[in-house]
Amino acid sequence: MKGGFIIRVQSFVLVYVFCVSLFVMCSDSSSSSSRDDQEVELSSIAPMERKEQEALYYSIQGFVGKWWNGSDLYPDPCGWTPIQGVYCDLYDGLWYVSAINIGPVYENSLRCSPKPEFSHHLFKLKHLKSLSFFSCFMISPLRISSLRWEKFSNSLESLEFRSNPSLVGTMPTAIGYLRKLNSLVLLENGLSGKLPMEMGNLVKLRKLVLQANHFAGQIPTSFGQLGQLLILDLSRNNLSGSMPLSFGSLSSLLKLDLSNNVLQGKLPMELGNLKNLTLLDLGKNNFSGGLVESLEEMGSLKEMVISNNPKLGGDLRNIQWKYLRKLEILDLSNTGLAGEIPGAMAEMGKLRFLGLKSNNLSGNVPISLSFLPCISTLYLNGNNLAGEVGFSGGFYRKMGWRFGAWDNQNLCYNGDLISESYAPFGIIQFRELPKTKSKTSFHKMASFSSSKLLFSVLFLSAFMFLSISCTQFEVGGENGWKSPKSKSDQDEFNQWASKNRFIVGDSLHFKYAKDSVLEVTEEEYGKCHSSHPDFFSNNGNTVFNLNRSGLFYFVSGISGHCERGQKLVVKVLEPANPPEQPPSQNSTTEKSQAIAIGTFAISSPTIVFFLLSFIGVLFA
């Protein structure tokens, strides 16, 4: 009895131990299986082909130096150990490199070695869409003309070389194979030679910037095939010959900059076909033949700069300026213009900057120019203008040194009407003689009674002082000051700035929510970081006055926003300085500029009331 009980207990213990062991084994097996499944699942989310990974490592090593060991530093370059400046996209469940940016853009950016080189492995990255180099090729000369660019014919959409003085040689003809390219920027490099005709094959290009190289020869006529082009900048090279007639086919173009070359010949009539163009800069060339009439057909123009073409010649009266109602900047200085200044130029109601200095213009200065509601800079110096300048004291007070009319020997102003405190620099003063004496030859005023004339002057002074200021820029346009949504928009703020021209006295309006604006130094701008900014605001509605010429740098104060492209560089134009500033007018100048910055807005009914009152007095 007792022995049987012991046997039953032993059997029960054995069964219990067996069951527990079986449960533990099953648990371990299930757990192990689960972990294996998770590892397989994680590794299968986004693996990277070894050939792709090696091509990336060797490519970067060629630029950075052989010391760089990517496999140890970044074993998962598209995952949990990303490389600064390298971006990836998924194709059929696998990671592939889509963008490489080399250069000191950020503190942890990949920087080139003193002797960088292109590895043949770079051209094995079959899904590469964007390739960018900034301040990389600085010492040892490197040519790109012999590289296998055709390997990227099915993938590359953006190619940029910025500030690489040791990047030399000619533009490779193989660049014409990159038929998917929509952005080509070769800015401030050492490239030279002729531009290849094959560039006309890049029919998807929307942005072509070849600024500040040493390219020479004629502009290829094949550029006229780039029908989707929005920005064309060939400035600061040694390009010669005439402007291609085929440019008239670039109907989508918004910005055309051919300044600082040695181009010559007449301006083509076909320019009038560029109905969407907002910026035209042909300054510092050798154009001739006068202003072509078709310029008046470019109704979208906001900036027209043809200055420093001394052989251009012609007459301002050939253009019907009333059709250029959107024009804000017009600079025709040093272009050999002759004849009179047409009063119809005052019909360009948005004009802020008018430069006509250093020409052969003659006749009187139209008083209508002083009625331009947005004018903040007017340079007429260095011409043959004559007679009385009939502008009001309020106009001179508003403009200060931004009105220039010196070096016009026969130009004068009425000292009885204009206070010496606001007298225009370099213009002869005259005063009315008593009625019993003959009038001075300069005096051509209409025969008003002195009381009516005084009222007219006071009215014009008040009107000009209260005239509406049109010099405030909405930063970013309709989008305002906010972080770009995608990588393609990283340069949107500087693209916005490139479409505008800023002068002293303008202001920037930053409109934003839950953000801030910092004015920083150039170095801090490059690092996207500032501990002690020159200016800070986070009120959501910031107005910043551009009170000097030169460069201004702005960044967002929110972490990560600047790195994503929320930053801005604004270049403010140098004002034309008079030949010598008299000591007695120093304080007056400062006061004039201070008043010019802070103009006031008045309502339309008030303006109408004053105009009617003024007309009534004139004809009473």
C-alpha positions as CSV (number, residue, x, y, z in Angstrom):
1,M,0.0,0.0,0.0
2,K,2.7,2.3,1.0
3,G,4.9,1.3,-1.9
4,G,2.1,1.9,-4.4
5,F,1.5,5.4,-3.1
6,I,5.2,6.2,-3.5
7,I,5.1,4.9,-7.1
8,R,2.1,7.1,-7.9
9,V,3.8,10.2,-6.5
10,Q,7.0,9.5,-8.5
11,S,4.9,9.1,-11.6
12,F,3.1,12.4,-11.0
13,V,6.4,14.2,-10.5
14,L,7.9,12.8,-13.7
15,V,4.8,13.8,-15.7
16,Y,4.9,17.3,-14.1
17,V,8.6,17.7,-14.9
18,F,8.1,16.5,-18.5
19,C,5.2,18.9,-19.0
20,V,7.2,21.9,-17.6
21,S,10.2,21.0,-19.8
22,L,8.0,20.7,-22.8
23,F,6.4,24.1,-22.2
24,V,9.8,25.7,-21.7
25,M,11.1,24.2,-24.9
26,C,8.0,25.3,-26.9
27,S,8.3,28.8,-25.4
28,D,12.0,29.0,-26.3
29,S,11.3,27.7,-29.8
30,S,8.5,30.2,-30.3
31,S,10.5,33.1,-28.9
32,S,13.5,32.2,-31.1
33,S,11.3,31.8,-34.1
34,S,9.7,35.2,-33.4
35,R,13.0,36.9,-33.0
36,D,14.2,35.3,-36.3
37,D,11.1,36.4,-38.0
38,Q,11.5,40.0,-36.7
39,E,15.1,40.0,-37.8
40,V,14.2,38.8,-41.3
41,E,11.3,41.3,-41.4
42,L,13.6,44.2,-40.3
43,S,16.3,43.3,-42.8
44,S,13.8,42.8,-45.5
45,I,12.3,46.3,-45.1
46,A,15.1,48.1,-46.9
47,P,18.2,46.2,-47.7
48,M,20.9,47.6,-49.9
49,E,22.7,45.7,-52.6
50,R,26.4,45.2,-51.8
51,K,27.4,46.5,-55.2
52,E,25.5,49.8,-54.6
53,Q,27.0,50.1,-51.1
54,E,30.5,49.6,-52.4
55,A,30.1,52.0,-55.2
56,L,28.9,54.7,-52.7
57,Y,31.8,54.1,-50.4
58,Y,34.5,54.2,-53.1
59,S,32.9,57.3,-54.7
60,I,33.0,59.3,-51.5
61,Q,36.5,58.0,-50.7
62,G,37.7,59.5,-54.0
63,F,36.5,62.9,-53.0
64,V,37.2,62.8,-49.2
65,G,40.4,60.7,-49.1
66,K,41.5,57.1,-48.7
67,W,41.5,57.5,-44.9
68,W,37.7,57.5,-45.1
69,N,36.3,54.0,-44.3
70,G,32.6,54.0,-45.1
71,S,31.9,50.4,-44.2
72,D,33.1,50.9,-40.6
73,L,31.8,54.4,-40.1
74,Y,28.4,54.0,-41.9
75,P,27.5,50.3,-42.2
76,D,23.9,51.2,-43.0
77,P,24.2,54.5,-45.1
78,C,20.5,54.6,-45.9
79,G,19.2,53.5,-42.5
80,W,20.3,53.9,-39.0
81,T,23.9,55.3,-39.8
82,P,23.1,57.9,-42.5
83,I,25.9,59.9,-44.2
84,Q,25.4,63.7,-44.2
85,G,24.7,64.8,-47.7
86,V,23.7,61.4,-49.0
87,Y,20.0,60.6,-49.7
88,C,18.4,57.3,-50.8
89,D,15.2,56.2,-52.4
90,L,13.5,52.8,-52.6
91,Y,13.2,50.9,-55.8
92,D,11.6,47.5,-55.8
93,G,12.1,47.1,-52.1
94,L,15.9,48.0,-52.2
95,W,17.7,51.1,-51.1
96,Y,19.6,53.1,-53.9
97,V,21.5,56.3,-53.6
98,S,19.5,59.2,-55.2
99,A,21.6,62.3,-54.1
100,I,25.2,63.1,-53.1
101,N,26.2,66.5,-51.8
102,I,29.9,67.1,-51.2
103,G,31.3,70.3,-49.6
104,P,31.2,72.3,-46.4
105,V,27.6,73.2,-46.3
106,Y,27.0,72.0,-42.7
107,E,29.4,71.3,-39.8
108,N,29.3,67.6,-40.3
109,S,29.2,67.7,-44.1
110,L,31.6,65.6,-46.2
111,R,34.6,67.8,-47.1
112,C,37.0,67.2,-50.0
113,S,40.6,66.3,-49.6
114,P,43.3,68.6,-51.1
115,K,43.4,66.3,-54.2
116,P,39.9,65.0,-54.8
117,E,39.2,62.8,-57.7
118,F,36.3,61.2,-59.5
119,S,36.1,57.4,-59.0
120,H,34.7,55.3,-61.8
121,H,32.5,53.8,-59.1
122,L,30.4,57.0,-59.0
123,F,29.0,56.2,-62.5
124,K,27.7,52.8,-61.2
125,L,25.1,54.5,-59.1
126,K,22.3,53.9,-61.6
127,H,19.6,55.7,-59.7
128,L,21.5,58.9,-58.9
129,K,19.3,61.9,-59.4
130,S,21.2,64.8,-57.9
131,L,25.0,65.4,-57.7
132,S,26.4,68.6,-56.0
133,F,29.9,69.9,-55.2
134,F,30.5,73.1,-53.2
135,S,34.0,74.4,-52.5
136,C,35.5,71.0,-53.2
137,F,38.0,71.4,-56.0
138,M,40.1,74.2,-54.5
139,I,43.9,73.5,-55.1
140,S,44.7,70.7,-57.6
141,P,43.3,71.2,-61.1
142,L,40.7,68.7,-62.2
143,R,39.0,68.3,-65.5
144,I,35.5,66.9,-65.9
145,S,35.5,66.8,-69.7
146,S,36.7,63.1,-69.9
147,L,34.2,61.7,-67.4
148,R,31.5,59.1,-68.4
149,W,28.5,61.5,-68.0
150,E,26.5,59.4,-70.4
151,K,26.2,56.7,-67.7
152,F,23.7,59.1,-65.9
153,S,21.5,59.6,-69.0
154,N,18.6,57.7,-67.5
155,S,18.7,59.1,-64.0
156,L,20.5,62.4,-63.3
157,E,18.1,65.4,-62.9
158,S,20.3,68.0,-61.1
159,L,24.1,68.7,-61.4
160,E,25.8,71.5,-59.5
161,F,29.4,72.7,-59.2
162,R,29.6,75.8,-57.0
163,S,32.7,77.7,-56.0
164,N,35.3,75.3,-57.4
165,P,38.2,77.4,-58.8
166,S,40.3,74.4,-59.6
167,L,37.6,72.8,-61.7
168,V,39.1,73.6,-65.1
169,G,38.9,72.6,-68.8
170,T,36.0,72.7,-71.2
171,M,32.4,71.8,-70.8
172,P,32.1,68.1,-71.7
173,T,30.1,67.4,-74.9
174,A,28.7,64.3,-73.1
175,I,26.6,66.6,-71.0
176,G,24.2,66.5,-73.9
177,Y,23.3,62.9,-73.0
178,L,21.7,63.9,-69.7
179,R,18.3,64.3,-71.2
180,K,16.5,64.1,-67.8
181,L,18.5,67.0,-66.4
182,N,16.2,69.8,-65.2
183,S,18.8,71.9,-63.3
184,L,22.4,72.5,-64.3
185,V,24.4,75.0,-62.2
186,L,28.1,75.6,-62.8
187,L,28.7,78.7,-60.6
188,E,32.1,80.3,-59.9
189,N,34.4,77.6,-61.3
190,G,37.4,77.7,-63.5
191,L,35.8,76.2,-66.6
192,S,36.6,77.7,-70.0
193,G,36.3,77.2,-73.7
194,K,33.2,77.3,-75.9
195,L,29.8,76.1,-74.8
196,P,28.9,72.9,-76.7
197,M,26.0,72.8,-79.1
198,E,25.0,69.5,-77.5
199,M,23.6,71.5,-74.6
200,G,20.5,72.1,-76.8
201,N,19.6,68.4,-76.2
202,L,18.8,69.1,-72.6
203,V,15.2,69.8,-73.4
204,K,13.9,69.3,-69.9
205,L,16.1,72.0,-68.4
206,R,14.3,74.5,-66.3
207,K,17.4,76.1,-64.7
208,L,20.7,76.8,-66.4
209,V,23.3,78.8,-64.5
210,L,26.8,79.1,-65.9
211,Q,27.7,82.3,-64.0
212,A,31.3,83.4,-63.2
213,N,33.4,81.0,-65.2
214,H,35.7,81.7,-68.2
215,F,33.5,80.5,-71.1
216,A,34.2,82.2,-74.4
217,G,32.9,82.3,-77.9
218,Q,29.4,82.7,-79.1
219,I,26.2,81.5,-77.3
220,P,25.0,78.3,-79.1
221,T,21.9,78.9,-81.2
222,S,20.8,75.5,-79.9
223,F,19.9,77.1,-76.6
224,G,16.7,78.1,-78.3
225,Q,15.5,74.5,-78.1
226,L,15.3,74.7,-74.3
227,G,11.6,75.5,-74.3
228,Q,11.0,74.6,-70.6
229,L,13.8,76.9,-69.4
230,L,12.8,79.3,-66.5
231,I,16.2,80.7,-65.5
232,L,19.1,81.4,-67.9
233,D,22.2,83.0,-66.3
234,L,25.3,83.2,-68.4
235,S,26.7,86.3,-66.6
236,R,30.3,87.0,-65.7
237,N,32.0,85.1,-68.5
238,N,33.8,86.1,-71.8
239,L,31.0,85.3,-74.2
240,S,31.1,87.2,-77.4
241,G,29.1,87.7,-80.6
242,S,25.5,88.6,-80.8
243,M,22.5,87.5,-78.8
244,P,21.0,84.4,-80.6
245,L,17.7,85.2,-82.4
246,S,16.5,81.7,-81.1
247,F,16.2,83.2,-77.6
248,G,12.8,84.4,-78.8
249,S,11.6,80.8,-78.6
250,L,12.2,80.6,-74.8
251,S,8.6,81.7,-74.0
252,S,8.6,80.2,-70.5
253,L,11.7,82.2,-69.4
254,L,11.4,84.2,-66.2
255,K,15.0,85.4,-65.8
256,L,17.6,86.2,-68.4
257,D,21.0,87.4,-67.2
258,L,23.8,87.9,-69.8
259,S,25.6,90.7,-67.9
260,N,29.4,91.1,-67.7
261,N,30.3,89.6,-71.0
262,V,31.6,91.1,-74.3
263,L,28.4,90.5,-76.3
264,Q,27.8,92.9,-79.2
265,G,25.4,93.8,-82.1
266,K,21.8,94.9,-81.9
267,L,19.3,93.7,-79.4
268,P,17.0,91.2,-81.3
269,M,13.4,92.1,-81.9
270,E,12.6,88.6,-80.8
271,L,13.1,89.7,-77.2
272,G,9.5,90.9,-77.3
273,N,8.4,87.2,-77.5
274,L,9.5,86.7,-73.8
275,K,6.1,87.7,-72.4
276,N,6.7,86.0,-69.0
277,L,10.2,87.4,-68.4
278,T,10.4,89.3,-65.1
279,L,14.2,90.1,-65.1
280,L,16.4,91.1,-68.0
281,D,20.0,92.0,-67.3
282,L,22.2,92.8,-70.2
283,G,24.6,95.2,-68.3
284,K,28.3,95.6,-69.0
285,N,28.4,94.4,-72.7
286,N,29.0,96.1,-76.0
287,F,25.5,96.2,-77.5
288,S,24.7,98.8,-80.1
289,G,21.7,100.0,-82.2
290,G,19.6,101.5,-79.5
291,L,16.7,100.2,-77.5
292,V,14.6,97.8,-79.6
293,E,10.9,98.7,-79.8
294,S,9.8,95.2,-78.9
295,L,11.0,95.8,-75.3
296,E,7.6,97.4,-74.7
297,E,5.9,94.1,-75.3
298,M,7.5,92.5,-72.3
299,G,4.7,93.4,-70.0
300,S,5.7,91.1,-67.1
301,L,9.1,92.7,-66.7
302,K,10.0,93.9,-63.2
303,E,13.7,94.6,-63.7
304,M,15.4,95.8,-66.9
305,V,19.1,96.5,-66.6
306,I,21.0,97.5,-69.7
307,S,23.5,99.8,-68.1
308,N,27.2,100.1,-69.1
309,N,26.7,99.5,-72.8
310,P,28.3,102.8,-73.9
311,K,27.8,102.0,-77.6
312,L,24.1,101.3,-77.4
313,G,22.8,104.8,-78.2
314,G,19.3,105.6,-79.3
315,D,16.5,107.6,-77.9
316,L,14.1,107.0,-74.9
317,R,11.2,108.2,-77.0
318,N,11.3,105.1,-79.2
319,I,9.6,103.0,-76.4
320,Q,6.0,103.4,-75.2
321,W,6.8,103.1,-71.5
322,K,3.2,102.9,-70.5
323,Y,3.1,99.3,-71.4
324,L,5.7,98.4,-68.9
325,R,3.4,98.9,-65.9
326,K,5.0,96.2,-63.7
327,L,8.6,97.6,-64.1
328,E,10.2,98.4,-60.8
329,I,13.9,98.6,-61.7
330,L,15.1,100.4,-64.9
331,D,18.8,101.1,-65.2
332,L,20.0,102.6,-68.5
333,S,23.0,104.3,-67.2
334,N,26.1,104.8,-69.4
335,T,24.4,103.6,-72.6
336,G,25.0,106.6,-74.9
337,L,21.4,107.7,-74.9
338,A,20.6,111.0,-76.5
339,G,17.5,113.2,-76.8
340,E,15.0,114.2,-74.1
341,I,13.5,112.3,-71.2
342,P,9.9,111.5,-72.1
343,G,7.3,112.5,-69.5
344,A,5.5,109.3,-70.3
345,M,8.1,107.4,-68.2
346,A,6.0,108.5,-65.2
347,E,3.3,106.1,-66.4
348,M,5.3,103.2,-65.0
349,G,3.5,103.4,-61.7
350,K,5.5,100.8,-59.8
351,L,9.0,102.2,-60.7
352,R,11.3,102.3,-57.7
353,F,14.7,102.7,-59.3
354,L,15.4,104.8,-62.4
355,G,19.0,105.1,-63.5
356,L,19.8,107.4,-66.5
357,K,23.1,108.7,-65.4
358,S,26.2,109.2,-67.6
359,N,24.4,109.6,-70.9
360,N,23.9,112.4,-73.5
361,L,20.4,113.3,-72.5
362,S,19.3,116.9,-73.0
363,G,16.2,119.1,-72.5
364,N,14.3,119.6,-69.3
365,V,13.7,117.2,-66.5
366,P,9.9,116.2,-66.6
367,I,8.3,117.2,-63.4
368,S,6.0,114.2,-63.8
369,L,8.9,111.9,-62.6
370,S,8.5,113.3,-59.1
371,F,4.9,112.0,-59.1
372,L,5.9,108.4,-59.4
373,P,4.3,106.9,-56.2
374,C,7.0,104.3,-55.6
375,I,10.1,106.1,-56.7
376,S,12.9,105.9,-54.1
377,T,16.0,106.3,-56.3
378,L,16.5,108.6,-59.3
379,Y,19.9,109.2,-61.0
380,L,20.1,111.8,-63.8
381,N,23.7,112.9,-63.1
382,G,26.3,113.2,-65.9
383,N,24.0,114.4,-68.8
384,N,23.3,117.6,-70.7
385,L,20.0,118.4,-69.0
386,A,19.0,122.1,-68.7
387,G,16.4,124.4,-67.3
388,E,14.7,124.4,-63.9
389,V,14.1,121.2,-62.0
390,G,10.5,121.8,-60.8
391,F,10.5,119.1,-58.1
392,S,9.1,120.1,-54.7
393,G,10.9,120.4,-51.5
394,G,9.1,117.3,-50.2
395,F,10.5,115.3,-53.1
396,Y,14.1,116.3,-52.2
397,R,13.4,115.6,-48.6
398,K,12.1,112.2,-49.3
399,M,15.0,111.2,-51.7
400,G,18.0,112.6,-50.0
401,W,21.2,111.4,-51.7
402,R,19.2,108.9,-53.7
403,F,18.4,111.7,-56.1
404,G,21.4,112.6,-58.3
405,A,21.5,115.4,-60.9
406,W,25.0,116.8,-60.6
407,D,27.2,117.2,-63.6
408,N,24.4,118.9,-65.7
409,Q,25.9,122.4,-66.2
410,N,22.7,124.1,-67.2
411,L,20.4,122.6,-64.6
412,C,19.1,124.7,-61.8
413,Y,16.5,124.9,-59.0
414,N,14.5,127.8,-57.6
415,G,16.1,128.9,-54.3
416,D,13.0,130.8,-53.3
417,L,10.9,127.6,-53.2
418,I,13.4,125.1,-51.9
419,S,15.1,125.3,-48.5
420,E,18.8,125.1,-48.4
421,S,18.5,122.2,-46.0
422,Y,17.0,120.0,-48.8
423,A,18.7,121.6,-51.8
424,P,19.8,119.0,-54.4
425,F,23.5,118.6,-54.5
426,G,25.5,119.9,-57.5
427,I,22.7,121.9,-59.1
428,I,22.9,125.7,-59.6
429,Q,20.6,127.8,-57.4
430,F,18.7,130.8,-58.7
431,R,16.3,133.2,-57.1
432,E,13.4,135.2,-58.7
433,L,14.2,138.8,-59.4
434,P,11.8,141.5,-58.4
435,K,8.9,142.1,-60.9
436,T,10.4,145.4,-62.0
437,K,13.4,143.6,-63.4
438,S,13.6,141.2,-66.3
439,K,13.2,137.6,-65.4
440,T,16.2,135.2,-65.4
441,S,16.5,133.1,-68.5
442,F,16.2,130.0,-66.3
443,H,12.8,131.0,-64.9
444,K,10.0,129.2,-66.9
445,M,7.3,129.0,-64.3
446,A,3.7,129.5,-65.3
447,S,2.1,132.8,-64.4
448,F,0.4,131.9,-61.1
449,S,-0.2,134.4,-58.3
450,S,2.3,134.0,-55.5
451,S,-0.4,132.7,-53.2
452,K,-1.5,130.0,-55.6
453,L,2.1,129.0,-56.3
454,L,2.8,128.7,-52.6
455,F,-0.3,126.6,-52.1
456,S,0.8,124.4,-55.0
457,V,4.3,123.9,-53.6
458,L,2.9,123.1,-50.1
459,F,0.5,120.6,-51.6
460,L,3.1,118.9,-53.7
461,S,5.4,118.7,-50.7
462,A,2.7,117.2,-48.5
463,F,1.7,114.8,-51.3
464,M,5.2,113.6,-51.9
465,F,5.9,113.2,-48.2
466,L,2.8,111.2,-47.7
467,S,3.1,109.2,-50.9
468,I,2.6,105.5,-50.6
469,S,5.8,103.5,-50.2
470,C,6.0,100.5,-52.5
471,T,9.4,99.2,-51.4
472,Q,8.3,96.5,-48.9
473,F,9.0,92.9,-50.0
474,E,7.0,90.0,-48.8
475,V,9.7,87.4,-48.1
476,G,8.9,84.1,-49.9
477,G,5.9,85.6,-51.7
478,E,2.6,84.0,-50.9
479,N,4.2,81.2,-49.0
480,G,5.8,83.5,-46.4
481,W,8.7,82.7,-44.1
482,K,8.3,78.9,-43.4
483,S,10.4,75.8,-43.7
484,P,10.4,74.3,-47.2
485,K,8.3,71.1,-47.6
486,S,10.7,69.1,-49.8
487,K,14.3,68.8,-50.8
488,S,13.5,70.4,-54.2
489,D,12.5,73.6,-52.5
490,Q,15.6,74.0,-50.3
491,D,16.8,77.0,-52.3
492,E,13.4,78.7,-52.7
493,F,14.1,81.8,-50.6
494,N,17.3,82.6,-52.4
495,Q,15.5,81.9,-55.7
496,W,12.9,84.4,-54.6
497,A,15.6,87.0,-53.8
498,S,17.3,86.5,-57.2
499,K,14.1,87.6,-58.9
500,N,14.1,90.9,-57.0
501,R,16.5,93.8,-56.8
502,F,16.9,95.6,-53.5
503,I,18.0,99.1,-52.8
504,V,18.8,101.1,-49.7
505,G,15.5,102.1,-48.0
506,D,13.6,99.0,-49.0
507,S,12.3,96.7,-46.3
508,L,11.6,93.0,-45.9
509,H,8.3,91.7,-44.4
510,F,8.7,88.3,-42.7
511,K,5.3,86.7,-42.1
512,Y,5.3,83.4,-40.1
513,A,3.7,81.4,-37.3
514,K,5.6,79.7,-34.5
515,D,9.0,80.6,-36.0
516,S,11.6,83.4,-35.8
517,V,14.0,85.5,-37.9
518,L,17.7,86.0,-37.2
519,E,20.1,88.3,-39.0
520,V,23.5,86.6,-38.8
521,T,27.0,86.8,-40.3
522,E,28.1,85.0,-43.4
523,E,29.9,82.3,-41.4
524,E,26.9,81.8,-39.1
525,Y,24.7,81.6,-42.2
526,G,26.8,78.7,-43.6
527,K,26.7,76.9,-40.2
528,C,23.0,77.5,-39.7
529,H,23.7,78.5,-36.1
530,S,24.2,81.8,-34.2
531,S,24.5,82.4,-30.5
532,H,24.5,86.2,-30.8
533,P,22.5,87.3,-33.9
534,D,22.6,90.9,-35.0
535,F,18.8,90.9,-35.1
536,F,16.2,88.7,-33.6
537,S,12.4,88.7,-33.9
538,N,9.7,86.1,-33.2
539,N,6.5,88.2,-33.3
540,G,5.2,86.5,-36.4
541,N,5.0,89.8,-38.4
542,T,8.6,91.2,-38.7
543,V,9.6,94.2,-40.8
544,F,13.4,94.6,-41.4
545,N,14.7,97.8,-42.9
546,L,17.6,97.5,-45.4
547,N,19.4,100.6,-44.3
548,R,22.8,100.0,-46.0
549,S,24.1,98.5,-49.2
550,G,25.8,95.1,-49.2
551,L,24.8,91.6,-48.1
552,F,22.3,90.6,-45.4
553,Y,22.0,87.1,-44.1
554,F,18.9,85.7,-42.5
555,V,18.1,82.3,-41.0
556,S,15.3,80.7,-39.0
557,G,15.8,80.3,-35.3
558,I,13.9,77.0,-35.1
559,S,16.2,73.9,-34.9
560,G,16.4,72.1,-38.2
561,H,14.6,74.7,-40.3
562,C,17.7,76.5,-41.6
563,E,19.2,73.1,-42.6
564,R,16.1,72.4,-44.6
565,G,16.5,75.6,-46.5
566,Q,14.8,78.3,-44.5
567,K,17.5,80.9,-45.0
568,L,18.0,83.9,-47.2
569,V,20.7,86.1,-48.6
570,V,19.7,89.6,-49.8
571,K,22.0,91.9,-51.8
572,V,21.3,95.6,-51.5
573,L,22.5,97.7,-54.4
574,E,25.2,100.4,-53.9
575,P,23.7,103.9,-54.2
576,A,25.4,106.3,-56.7
577,N,27.5,108.6,-54.6
578,P,28.0,112.2,-55.6
579,P,31.6,113.2,-56.5
580,E,32.1,115.1,-53.2
581,Q,29.8,115.5,-50.2
582,P,29.8,119.0,-48.7
583,P,30.4,118.9,-44.9
584,S,27.4,121.2,-44.3
585,Q,24.9,118.7,-45.6
586,N,26.0,115.6,-43.6
587,S,23.3,115.9,-41.0
588,T,20.7,116.8,-43.6
589,T,21.6,113.6,-45.6
590,E,21.0,111.4,-42.6
591,K,17.8,113.1,-41.8
592,S,16.6,112.7,-45.4
593,Q,17.4,109.0,-45.5
594,A,15.6,108.5,-42.2
595,I,12.5,110.2,-43.4
596,A,12.6,108.3,-46.7
597,I,12.5,105.0,-45.0
598,G,9.3,105.7,-43.0
599,T,6.8,106.9,-45.5
600,F,3.1,106.9,-44.7
601,A,0.1,105.5,-46.6
602,I,-2.9,107.7,-47.3
603,S,-6.3,106.6,-48.6
604,S,-7.4,107.0,-52.2
605,P,-10.3,109.5,-51.3
606,T,-7.8,111.7,-49.6
607,I,-5.5,111.7,-52.7
608,V,-8.5,112.5,-55.0
609,F,-9.6,115.3,-52.7
610,F,-6.1,116.9,-52.7
611,L,-5.8,116.5,-56.5
612,L,-9.1,118.2,-57.1
613,S,-8.2,121.0,-54.7
614,F,-4.9,121.4,-56.5
615,I,-6.5,121.5,-60.0
616,G,-9.0,124.0,-58.7
617,V,-6.3,126.3,-57.5
618,L,-4.4,126.1,-60.7
619,F,-7.4,127.1,-62.9
620,A,-9.1,129.5,-60.5
